[in-house]
Amino acid sequence: MSRKVVISKTAQKKLENLFEYLITEWSLKVKKEFVEKLDSSIEIIKTQPEIFPESKKGKKLRRCVITKQTTLYYRFNSKRINVVTIFDTRQHPNKLDPEL
C-alpha cells in the first residue's frame, strides 16, 4: 500500500535551505544526486514504512539516513507518511529535540 506523504513546514524549510546550500557550495549536480536519494528513500518509506528503525528521540518516530550528513525523521499510519524534519547530523544532537 502506498501512502500519501505530508511534509511539515519545518522539514520543508530545512529542505529549501539544504538545496540552496548544495547549489551554492557544491553544484547543481550534487543537489540532483541528493534529490534522487531522497526520492528513492521516500518511495521505500511509502510502501514499507516500518523498514527503517524507530528513533529513540520520539514516540513512533522513525529515522531514515539519506546520506551520512542527512537524516529524515517521520511518523506513519495506514494512510499517511508525516515527514517531521530533516536533520543535518553534523549538528549537536540536542538541536534535534525542539524540532520533534
DSSP file (Angstrom, degrees, kcal/mol; ACC not computed):
  #  RESIDUE AA STRUCTURE BP1 BP2  ACC     N-H-->O    O-->H-N    N-H-->O    O-->H-N    TCO  KAPPA ALPHA  PHI   PSI    X-CA   Y-CA   Z-CA
    1    1 A M              0   0    0      0, 0.0     2,-0.5     0, 0.0    78,-0.0   0.000 360.0 360.0 360.0 131.3    0.0    0.0    0.0
    2    2 A S        -     0   0    0     46,-0.1     2,-0.3    45,-0.0    45,-0.2  -0.811 360.0-153.3 -96.3 133.9    1.3    3.4   -1.0
    3    3 A R        -     0   0    0     43,-0.6     2,-0.3    -2,-0.5    77,-0.2  -0.690  21.6-102.9-106.0 157.2    0.7    6.2    1.5
    4    4 A K  E     -a   80   0A   0     75,-2.4    77,-3.1    -2,-0.3     2,-0.5  -0.599  34.9-135.2 -75.8 136.8    0.3   10.0    1.0
    5    5 A V  E     -a   81   0A   0     -2,-0.3     2,-0.5    75,-0.2    77,-0.2  -0.851  19.7-171.6 -99.5 125.3    3.5   11.9    2.0
    6    6 A V  E     -a   82   0A   0     75,-3.3    77,-3.0    -2,-0.5     2,-0.5  -0.973   8.5-155.2-117.4 124.3    2.9   15.1    4.1
    7    7 A I  E     -a   83   0A   0     -2,-0.5    77,-0.1    75,-0.2    75,-0.1  -0.874  16.1-129.7-104.2 125.5    6.0   17.3    4.7
    8    8 A S     >  -     0   0    0     75,-2.3     4,-2.6    -2,-0.5     5,-0.2  -0.191  23.3-111.6 -66.3 162.4    5.9   19.5    7.8
    9    9 A K  H  > S+     0   0    0      2,-0.2     4,-2.5     1,-0.2     5,-0.2   0.881 119.6  53.5 -62.2 -37.9    6.8   23.2    7.5
   10   10 A T  H  > S+     0   0    0      2,-0.2     4,-2.3     1,-0.2    -1,-0.2   0.943 110.8  44.9 -61.5 -48.5   10.0   22.6    9.5
   11   11 A A  H  > S+     0   0    0     73,-0.5     4,-2.5    72,-0.3    -2,-0.2   0.897 112.3  52.6 -63.9 -40.4   11.1   19.8    7.1
   12   12 A Q  H  X S+     0   0    0     -4,-2.6     4,-2.4     2,-0.2    -1,-0.2   0.928 110.6  47.0 -61.2 -45.6   10.1   22.0    4.0
   13   13 A K  H  X S+     0   0    0     -4,-2.5     4,-2.4     1,-0.2    -1,-0.2   0.912 112.3  49.9 -63.8 -42.2   12.2   24.9    5.3
   14   14 A K  H  X S+     0   0    0     -4,-2.3     4,-2.5     1,-0.2    -1,-0.2   0.897 110.5  50.4 -64.9 -39.1   15.2   22.7    6.1
   15   15 A L  H  X S+     0   0    0     -4,-2.5     4,-3.0     2,-0.2     5,-0.2   0.928 109.6  50.4 -63.7 -44.2   15.0   21.1    2.6
   16   16 A E  H  X S+     0   0    0     -4,-2.4     4,-2.3     1,-0.2    -2,-0.2   0.926 112.7  46.7 -59.5 -44.6   14.9   24.5    0.9
   17   17 A N  H  X S+     0   0    0     -4,-2.4     4,-2.4     1,-0.2    -1,-0.2   0.901 112.8  49.8 -64.0 -40.6   18.0   25.6    3.0
   18   18 A L  H  X S+     0   0    0     -4,-2.5     4,-2.8     2,-0.2    -2,-0.2   0.921 110.3  49.6 -64.6 -44.0   19.8   22.4    2.2
   19   19 A F  H  X S+     0   0    0     -4,-3.0     4,-2.2     2,-0.2     5,-0.2   0.919 111.7  48.8 -61.1 -43.5   19.0   22.7   -1.6
   20   20 A E  H  X S+     0   0    0     -4,-2.3     4,-2.7    -5,-0.2     5,-0.2   0.922 112.2  49.0 -62.2 -43.8   20.3   26.3   -1.6
   21   21 A Y  H  X>S+     0   0    0     -4,-2.4     4,-3.1     1,-0.2     5,-0.6   0.926 110.3  50.6 -60.5 -46.7   23.4   25.2    0.3
   22   22 A L  I  X>S+     0   0    0     -4,-2.8     4,-1.5     1,-0.2     5,-1.1   0.903 114.6  43.4 -61.5 -41.5   24.1   22.3   -2.1
   23   23 A I  I  <5S+     0   0    0     -4,-2.2    -1,-0.2     3,-0.2    -2,-0.2   0.926 119.8  41.9 -69.8 -44.4   23.8   24.5   -5.2
   24   24 A T  I  <5S+     0   0    0     -4,-2.7    -2,-0.2    -5,-0.2    -3,-0.2   0.932 127.2  28.4 -69.8 -47.9   25.8   27.4   -3.7
   25   25 A E  I  <5S+     0   0    0     -4,-3.1    -3,-0.2    -5,-0.2    -2,-0.2   0.715 137.7  11.3 -91.0 -22.1   28.6   25.5   -2.0
   26   26 A W  I  <<S-     0   0    0     -4,-1.5     2,-0.3    -5,-0.6    -3,-0.2   0.522 101.4 -80.6-120.0 -95.1   28.8   22.4   -4.3
   27   27 A S     >< -     0   0    0     -5,-1.1     4,-1.8     1,-0.1     5,-0.1  -0.981  29.5 -98.9-170.0 167.5   26.9   22.2   -7.6
   28   28 A L  H  > S+     0   0    0     -2,-0.3     4,-2.5     1,-0.2     5,-0.2   0.852 121.0  58.5 -63.6 -34.7   23.5   21.6   -9.2
   29   29 A K  H  > S+     0   0    0      2,-0.2     4,-2.3     1,-0.2    -1,-0.2   0.912 104.4  49.2 -61.6 -43.7   24.7   18.0  -10.0
   30   30 A V  H  > S+     0   0    0      2,-0.2     4,-2.1     1,-0.2    -1,-0.2   0.898 110.8  51.0 -63.8 -40.6   25.3   17.3   -6.2
   31   31 A K  H  X S+     0   0    0     -4,-1.8     4,-2.6     2,-0.2    -2,-0.2   0.935 109.8  49.7 -61.8 -45.6   21.8   18.7   -5.5
   32   32 A K  H  X S+     0   0    0     -4,-2.5     4,-2.2     1,-0.2    -2,-0.2   0.896 109.7  51.2 -61.4 -40.6   20.2   16.5   -8.2
   33   33 A E  H  X S+     0   0    0     -4,-2.3     4,-1.9     2,-0.2    -1,-0.2   0.895 110.9  48.6 -63.8 -39.5   22.0   13.4   -6.7
   34   34 A F  H  X S+     0   0    0     -4,-2.1     4,-2.8     2,-0.2    -2,-0.2   0.926 109.5  51.9 -65.4 -43.9   20.7   14.3   -3.3
   35   35 A V  H  X S+     0   0    0     -4,-2.6     4,-3.0     1,-0.2     5,-0.2   0.885 108.0  52.7 -60.7 -39.1   17.2   14.7   -4.6
   36   36 A E  H  X S+     0   0    0     -4,-2.2     4,-2.3     2,-0.2    -1,-0.2   0.918 111.1  46.2 -62.3 -43.4   17.4   11.3   -6.3
   37   37 A K  H  X S+     0   0    0     -4,-1.9     4,-2.3     2,-0.2    -2,-0.2   0.912 114.0  48.9 -64.4 -42.4   18.5    9.7   -3.0
   38   38 A L  H  X S+     0   0    0     -4,-2.8     4,-2.5     2,-0.2    -2,-0.2   0.935 112.3  47.4 -62.8 -48.0   15.7   11.5   -1.1
   39   39 A D  H  X S+     0   0    0     -4,-3.0     4,-2.2     1,-0.2    -2,-0.2   0.903 111.9  50.7 -60.8 -42.3   13.1   10.5   -3.7
   40   40 A S  H  X S+     0   0    0     -4,-2.3     4,-1.8    -5,-0.2    -1,-0.2   0.914 111.1  48.0 -62.2 -43.7   14.3    6.9   -3.6
   41   41 A S  H  X S+     0   0    0     -4,-2.3     4,-2.5     1,-0.2    -2,-0.2   0.902 110.6  51.3 -64.4 -41.4   14.1    6.8    0.2
   42   42 A I  H  X S+     0   0    0     -4,-2.5     4,-2.6     1,-0.2    -1,-0.2   0.876 106.9  54.1 -65.4 -36.9   10.6    8.3    0.3
   43   43 A E  H  X S+     0   0    0     -4,-2.2     4,-1.4     2,-0.2    -1,-0.2   0.908 110.1  47.1 -62.6 -40.9    9.4    5.7   -2.2
   44   44 A I  H  X S+     0   0    0     -4,-1.8     4,-3.0     1,-0.2     3,-0.2   0.930 112.1  50.1 -64.6 -44.8   10.6    3.0    0.1
   45   45 A I  H  < S+     0   0    0     -4,-2.5    -2,-0.2     1,-0.2    -1,-0.2   0.892 106.1  57.1 -61.0 -40.4    9.0    4.6    3.1
   46   46 A K  H  < S+     0   0    0     -4,-2.6   -43,-0.6     1,-0.2    -1,-0.2   0.871 119.5  28.7 -60.3 -37.6    5.7    4.9    1.2
   47   47 A T  H  < S+     0   0    0     -4,-1.4    -2,-0.2    -3,-0.2    -1,-0.2   0.770 138.1  21.5 -96.4 -28.3    5.5    1.2    0.6
   48   48 A Q    ><  +     0   0    0     -4,-3.0     3,-1.9    -5,-0.2     4,-0.3  -0.513  65.2 163.4-138.3  67.6    7.4   -0.2    3.6
   49   49 A P  G >  S+     0   0    0      0, 0.0     3,-0.7     0, 0.0    -1,-0.1   0.739  74.2  59.7 -64.4 -22.3    7.4    2.5    6.3
   50   50 A E  G 3  S+     0   0    0      1,-0.2     4,-0.1    -5,-0.1    -5,-0.1   0.480  80.7  88.3 -83.9  -0.1    8.4    0.0    9.1
   51   51 A I  G <  S+     0   0    0     -3,-1.9    -1,-0.2    -7,-0.2    -6,-0.1   0.804  77.9  69.4 -68.9 -29.5   11.6   -0.9    7.3
   52   52 A F  S <  S-     0   0    0     -3,-0.7    12,-0.1    -4,-0.3     0, 0.0  -0.639  95.5 -98.8 -92.2 151.2   13.6    1.9    8.9
   53   53 A P        -     0   0    0      0, 0.0    10,-2.2     0, 0.0     2,-0.2  -0.221  34.8-105.0 -70.3 153.7   14.4    1.8   12.7
   54   54 A E  B     -B   62   0A   0      8,-0.2     8,-0.3    -4,-0.1     2,-0.3  -0.506  36.7-123.0 -71.2 144.8   12.5    3.6   15.4
   55   55 A S        -     0   0    0      6,-3.7     3,-0.5     3,-0.2     6,-0.3  -0.618   0.7-140.4 -87.1 149.2   14.2    6.6   16.7
   56   56 A K  S    S+     0   0    0     -2,-0.3    -1,-0.1     1,-0.2     3,-0.1   0.516  94.1  76.2 -81.1  -5.7   15.0    6.9   20.4
   57   57 A K  S    S+     0   0    0      1,-0.2     2,-0.3     4,-0.1    -1,-0.2   0.742 103.4   5.4 -80.7 -25.1   14.0   10.6   20.2
   58   58 A G  S >  S-     0   0    0     -3,-0.5     3,-1.4     3,-0.2     2,-0.2  -0.994  82.3 -81.4-159.5 161.1   10.2   10.3   20.0
   59   59 A K  T 3  S-     0   0    0     -2,-0.3     3,-0.1     1,-0.3    -3,-0.1  -0.468 111.2  -8.3 -69.7 129.5    7.2    8.0   20.2
   60   60 A K  T 3  S+     0   0    0     -2,-0.2     2,-0.4     1,-0.2    16,-0.4   0.738  99.1 143.0  55.4  26.7    6.5    6.1   17.0
   61   61 A L    <   -     0   0    0     -3,-1.4    -6,-3.7    -6,-0.3     2,-0.3  -0.823  31.7-165.1 -98.2 133.7    9.2    8.3   15.2
   62   62 A R  E     -BC  54  74A   0     12,-3.3    12,-2.4    -2,-0.4     2,-0.4  -0.822   6.3-145.3-117.1 157.5   11.4    6.6   12.6
   63   63 A R  E     - C   0  73A   0    -10,-2.2     2,-0.5    -2,-0.3    10,-0.2  -0.978   8.8-169.8-129.2 138.5   14.6    7.7   11.0
   64   64 A C  E     - C   0  72A   0      8,-3.0     8,-3.2    -2,-0.4     2,-0.7  -0.987  19.6-139.1-125.8 120.1   15.9    7.2    7.6
   65   65 A V  E     + C   0  71A   0     -2,-0.5     6,-0.2     6,-0.2     3,-0.1  -0.706  22.6 176.2 -81.8 115.2   19.5    8.0    6.7
   66   66 A I  E    S-     0   0A   0      4,-2.1     2,-0.3    -2,-0.7    -1,-0.2   0.923  73.2 -12.8 -83.1 -52.4   19.6    9.7    3.3
   67   67 A T  E >  S- C   0  70A   0      3,-1.7     3,-0.9   -29,-0.0    -1,-0.4  -0.855  82.2 -93.7-136.3 173.5   23.3   10.5    3.4
   68   68 A K  T 3  S+     0   0    0     -2,-0.3     3,-0.1     1,-0.2    -3,-0.0   0.727 129.1  43.1 -65.7 -17.0   25.8   10.3    6.2
   69   69 A Q  T 3  S+     0   0    0      1,-0.1    20,-2.3    19,-0.1    21,-0.5   0.569 112.3  57.4 -98.4 -11.5   25.1   14.0    6.8
   70   70 A T  E <   -CD  67  88A   0     -3,-0.9    -4,-2.1    18,-0.2    -3,-1.7  -0.975  55.4-179.2-133.6 126.4   21.3   14.0    6.4
   71   71 A T  E     -CD  65  87A   0     16,-2.4    16,-3.3    -2,-0.4     2,-0.5  -0.976  15.7-147.6-124.3 136.6   18.6   12.0    8.3
   72   72 A L  E     -CD  64  86A   0     -8,-3.2    -8,-3.0    -2,-0.4     2,-0.4  -0.878  10.4-158.0-102.6 131.4   14.9   12.2    7.7
   73   73 A Y  E     +CD  63  85A   0     12,-2.7    11,-2.2    -2,-0.5    12,-1.2  -0.922  22.5 162.1-110.4 134.6   12.5   11.7   10.6
   74   74 A Y  E     -CD  62  83A   0    -12,-2.4   -12,-3.3    -2,-0.4     2,-0.3  -0.968  28.9-151.8-148.7 161.3    9.0   10.5   10.0
   75   75 A R  E     - D   0  82A   0      7,-2.1     7,-3.2    -2,-0.3     2,-0.3  -0.893  22.0-167.7-125.2 159.7    5.8    9.0   11.5
   76   76 A F  E     + D   0  81A   0    -16,-0.4     2,-0.2    -2,-0.3     5,-0.2  -0.988  16.3 179.0-148.0 158.4    3.2    7.0    9.7
   77   77 A N        -     0   0    0      3,-2.3    -2,-0.0    -2,-0.3   -74,-0.0  -0.707  58.9 -71.6-137.5-165.6   -0.2    5.5    9.8
   78   78 A S  S    S+     0   0    0     -2,-0.2     3,-0.1     1,-0.2    -2,-0.0   0.703 129.6  25.5 -68.8 -17.9   -2.3    3.5    7.4
   79   79 A K  S    S+     0   0    0      1,-0.2   -75,-2.4   -76,-0.1     2,-0.3   0.663 118.1  42.6-117.0 -22.9   -2.9    6.4    5.1
   80   80 A R  E     -a    4   0A   0    -77,-0.2    -3,-2.3   -75,-0.0     2,-0.5  -0.928  49.2-151.7-135.6 152.2   -0.1    8.9    5.6
   81   81 A I  E     -aD   5  76A   0    -77,-3.1   -75,-3.3    -2,-0.3     2,-0.7  -0.993  22.7-158.0-112.1 120.9    3.6    9.4    6.0
   82   82 A N  E     -aD   6  75A   0     -7,-3.2    -7,-2.1    -2,-0.5     2,-0.8  -0.887   5.1-151.7-104.4 108.6    4.4   12.5    8.0
   83   83 A V  E     -aD   7  74A   0    -77,-3.0   -75,-2.3    -2,-0.7   -72,-0.3  -0.707  15.5-177.0 -79.1 113.0    7.9   13.8    7.4
   84   84 A V  E     -     0   0A   0    -11,-2.2   -73,-0.5    -2,-0.8     2,-0.3   0.935  54.9 -29.0 -80.6 -49.9    8.6   15.6   10.7
   85   85 A T  E     - D   0  73A   0    -12,-1.2   -12,-2.7   -75,-0.1     2,-0.5  -0.988  44.1-126.6-161.3 164.5   12.1   17.0   10.0
   86   86 A I  E     - D   0  72A   0     -2,-0.3     2,-0.5   -14,-0.2   -14,-0.2  -0.987  33.9-158.4-115.3 128.6   15.3   16.7    8.0
   87   87 A F  E     - D   0  71A   0    -16,-3.3   -16,-2.4    -2,-0.5     2,-0.8  -0.931  17.4-139.2-120.8 132.5   18.3   16.8   10.3
   88   88 A D  E >   - D   0  70A   0     -2,-0.5     3,-2.0   -18,-0.2   -18,-0.2  -0.775  16.5-152.0 -82.9 112.9   21.9   17.6    9.5
   89   89 A T  T 3  S+     0   0    0    -20,-2.3    -1,-0.1    -2,-0.8   -19,-0.1   0.563  87.7  73.2 -69.2  -7.6   23.9   15.1   11.5
   90   90 A R  T 3  S+     0   0    0    -21,-0.5    -1,-0.3     2,-0.1     2,-0.1   0.588  84.2  86.6 -81.2  -9.1   26.9   17.4   11.8
   91   91 A Q  S <  S-     0   0    0     -3,-2.0     5,-0.0     1,-0.1    -4,-0.0  -0.406  99.8 -84.2 -82.1 165.0   24.9   19.5   14.3
   92   92 A H    >   -     0   0    0      1,-0.1     3,-2.1    -2,-0.1     4,-0.3  -0.530  39.2-125.9 -66.8 134.0   24.8   18.8   18.0
   93   93 A P  G >> S+     0   0    0      0, 0.0     3,-1.5     0, 0.0     4,-0.6   0.754 105.2  69.4 -56.5 -26.7   22.1   16.1   18.6
   94   94 A N  G 34 S+     0   0    0      1,-0.3     3,-0.3     2,-0.2    -2,-0.0   0.732  86.4  68.0 -65.3 -20.5   20.3   18.3   21.2
   95   95 A K  G <4 S+     0   0    0     -3,-2.1     4,-0.4     1,-0.2    -1,-0.3   0.708  92.4  61.6 -70.6 -18.9   19.3   20.6   18.4
   96   96 A L  T X> S+     0   0    0     -3,-1.5     3,-1.3    -4,-0.3     4,-0.8   0.866  87.1  72.8 -73.9 -36.9   17.0   17.9   17.1
   97   97 A D  G >< S+     0   0    0     -4,-0.6     3,-1.1    -3,-0.3    -1,-0.2   0.845  92.7  51.6 -52.2 -46.2   14.8   17.7   20.2
   98   98 A P  G 34 S+     0   0    0      0, 0.0    -1,-0.3     0, 0.0    -2,-0.1   0.792 106.1  57.6 -64.4 -24.3   12.9   21.0   19.7
   99   99 A E  G <4        0   0    0     -3,-1.3    -2,-0.2    -4,-0.4   -89,-0.1   0.689 360.0 360.0 -78.0 -18.7   12.0   20.0   16.1
  100  100 A L    <<        0   0    0     -3,-1.1    -1,-0.2    -4,-0.8    -3,-0.1   0.439 360.0 360.0 -93.4 360.0   10.3   16.8   17.2
